[in-house]
């Protein structure tokens, strides 16, 4: 995959999950990690689940994650 910012080749990788779900939450709704269970957002991975594929651009230091097929609790 090529970086949409600089067009360099990106490196494919994985984000490993831990005890909690990994989810994207809009910054204006973020109230800190203590309240994560109550946030509505895009669930990228459940407890102990890895998020993949994830692409990283070393030049731009950007990460891209495809959210197709991920559960979006903001729409529920």
FENHUDA-V912714 format. One line per field, one symbol per residue. ss: DSSP state (~ for helix, > for strand, _ for the rest). phi: phi as a letter, one per 40 degrees, with the letter a starting at -180 (. if undefined). psi: psi as a letter, one per 20 degrees, with the letter a starting at -180 (. if undefined). A space follows every 50 residues. Layout:
ss: ???
phi: ???
psi: ???
This chain:
ss: _>______>_>>>>>______>>>__~~~___~~~~~~___>>>>_____ >>>>>>>____>>>>_____>>~~~_
phi: .bcccbgcccccabbccbcbccacbddcbcbgccbdccccacccacdgcc bacbbbbcccfbbbbccdgccbcccc
psi: qppigijqpqpqaqpprcirqpqppphiipjrhhjhhiqpaoohqrpjqq pqqpppohgilqppppjpiqpoihj.
